[in-house]
Amino acid sequence: MTTPDSEGSTSEEPTLTVDELAARAGVTVRTIRFYGTRGLLPPPAIGPRRVGHYGPGHLSRLALIEELQHHGMTLSAIERYLRQLPADLSADDLAIHRALVASWAPEAPEEATRDQLARRAGRALSDEDVDRLAALHALERTDRPDVFRVDPGVLHLGLRLLDVPIDLETILAAHTVVLEHSRSVARELGRLFRDEVWGPEREPESGGGAERVAAKKSLSADMQPLVVQALVIAFQRSMKQELRAWYGMAAD
């Protein structure tokens, strides 16, 4: 529910009790209060009889927290993540942010036994193989000896690299180079998206609500494969130029 504020724009009016918020978000009251103590949720507005009331922003923030947890983030990591968000984000802005996370985040981590990993690899995995996959961040050990927490996307690549005749140090060095440069590209693309696509539509005259959220979600989903394809093509062309230059130098 929105009501006009003193400047004529709209503001989100908190109308939900903690029990109503818990029911709407699909979490427990205890979880909401725990998130509040951790700083993951802003405090409620205090009404008559000292009853706290929550608004759409709290509901959207709970949905974002759930999305981040789904992608394997711990509460401490989520806390740091939320601190980086602008303080004036509306419920719609948070919903858009959640849509972006859902579109761009990698597959959620999952658990797999050693036998399941062996079936994926097509052969039994030695302790050295497991150590190699752990070094590549394809998996991490749990408190159960034969159960691992795996990153599905990285695991697929890691399993293919097990039998490649390149030493682990070289692979890790290449991984570091790719990671550093991909972060730089992501930072710049994110800035462009925020300033040129998302930013203008946060202006009052652009409207808001469910239609804006749906449009941003659709746009983000459409952009993801296009950006990935563009990056792959650009990298292939850059590597071709580097190899051509290298062979040219070697021939001299």
N, C-alpha and C positions, 0 to 999 in steps of 0.2 A: 504494500500500500504506500502511495506517495502523497504528500501534501505540500502546498506551496510554502516556501520559506519566506523570510523577511525581504529577500531580494527578488522574489517573484519566480525563482527557479523551483525545481522540485527536489525534495529530500526524502529519504526513506524513513518511514516512521516505524519504530520497533513496536510490534504488537503481540509477539509470541512469548508465552511463558517458557521456562526452561523445559517443562514437560512437552509442550507443543512443539518446540524446536527439535527436541530429541525424536519425537514421533515423525516429524516431517523429514528429518535428516537420516533416520534409520539408525541412530546410535543411542547409547544410554545417557541418562542424565549425568551419571558419574563420569562418562567420557567427556561430556561438554565441560563440566567443572574442572576436570583434569587439564583439558586443553587451555582453559582460561588461566589456570595457575602457571602453565608453561609459556603463556604469552602467544599461543597459537590463535586464540580468539580474543577480540577486544571485549572489554567489560560490557555488560548489559546496561541499558538505561534504567535507572531506578525510579519506579513509579510510586503510587500510593501504597501505603502499608509496607514499604520497603521491598516491593516485589520487583524483581528484575525482568525487563522485557527485551526481547531480541528481534532483529529485523532481517530483511532479505540479505543484507550483507553477511550476517552470521551464517545464514543457510548456504550462501554461495561459497563462503570460506570453508565450511565443513565439507562441501562437495569437492573443493580443490584439494583439501588435505587428503580426502579419500583417494582421489586420483593419483596424488603423489605417492601415497602409500602403496597403491596398486603397482606403481612402477619401481617399487623396491626401496624407496627412501625411508630412512629412519626418522623418528620424531625430531631428533637433534638436527638432522639435515633439513627437514621441513621447516623447523624453526628458523634456521639461518636463511633459507630460501624466502620465507614470508617476510623476513625483515628487510629484504631488498626491494620489495614491492612498494610502489608509491602509497602513502598513507591515505590518499583521497580516492582510492579506487571504489567505484560503486559496485552494487551487486551484479549489474550487467557486465562491468569491466572484469570482475572476478570470474564470471561465467565464460567470458571470452578467453580469459587466461587459461581456464581449465580446458577449453576446447583446443587451444594451442598446445598445451601439454599433451593432451590425448593424441593429437595429430603427429607430433614430432618426437615424443618420447620413444625410446626403444622398447622392445618387448619386455614384459615384466619378468623378473627372475622367477625361477621355478626350482623345485627340488628333483634330484635324480639319483638313483642308486648307482653303484659301480657297474652292476649288470646292465642297467639301462644305458649307461654311457658306452659300455662295450658293444651293445647292439647298434647304437648310433654310429660307432666307429667302424663296425664290421669286424672287429677283432678284440681280443682281451687287452686291457690297458695295464701296463706295468706301473709301478710306483713312480718311475721316472716320467712316464707319460702324464700322470696326474700332476706331478710337480711342474711339468712344462705347461700344462693347461692352466694351472694356478698362476704361474708367472705371467701368462698372457691375459689374466683376468677373465678367463672363460668360465672358471668355477672357483669356489672357495669352500673350504672344509667346514663342516658343522660339528656339533658335539657328538654326532653319531658317526663312527668310523667309516661306514660304507655309504653314507648319504652326503650329497654335495648340493650346494646352492649354485645354480648355473645361470649364466646369461645366454639365452637361446641363440641370439645373433652371433655373439662372439664365439660361442661353443662350436657352431657350424664351421667357422673359419679356423678355429684352433685345431679341431679334429683333422681338417685337411692339411694343416701345417705339420702335424706330427711326423709324417713320413717324407717331408720335404728335406732334402740334404743341405740345409742351411743351419748353422749353429744358432742356439737360442739367443746369444748376445746380439747377433746381427738382426734377428727378427725383432727383438725388443728395442733396438736402436731405431729401426724403421718405424715401429709402432709409436715411439716418442715423437719422431718427426711428423708423422701423419696427424697425431693427436694435437700437437702444438699448432700446426697450420690449420687444421679443421676448426679448432676453437677460435682462431682469428677470423676465419671466414664466417663462422656462425655468429660471432659478435657483430661483424659489420652487416651481415644480412639481417640479423635481428634488429639492429639500429634502424636500418632502412625500412623494415616492415613496421616497426613501432612508430617512426616519425612520419612516414609517407602513406601508410595504409591504415594503421590503427589510430594514430594520433589525430588526424583531421576529423575522424568520426566521433571523437569524444567531445567535440564542440557542441554547445546546446542546440544549435540550429539543425544538427544532423539527426536529431531524434534518438530513440533508444528502445529498450525493451526486448521482448523475445525475438522480434524480427531481426534486429541488429545482431543479436547473439547467434541466431541461426545462420545469418549471412556470413559472419566472420568464421564460424565453424566450417561452413561449406568452402569458403575461400581457402582456409588453412589446409583442409583436406585435399583440395585440388592442387595447391601449390607444392605440397610435400614431394610427390613423385617427380614433378617438373624440376624442382630445385636439385633433387638428388641426381636426376638424369643430366642436368646441366653441369653439375660438379664432376660427374664421371667423364663426360665428353671433354670438359676443359682439362682434366687431369691427363686423359689419354693423349690429347694434343700436346700438352706440355712435356710429357714423357717422350713423345716422338721427337720433339725438337731437341730435348736434352740428349737423347740417344744419337740423333743425327750429328749434333755438335761433338759428342764424345768420339764417335767413330771418325768424324772428320779430323779431330785432333790426333787420334791414334794413327791415322793414315799418314800424317805429316812426318 
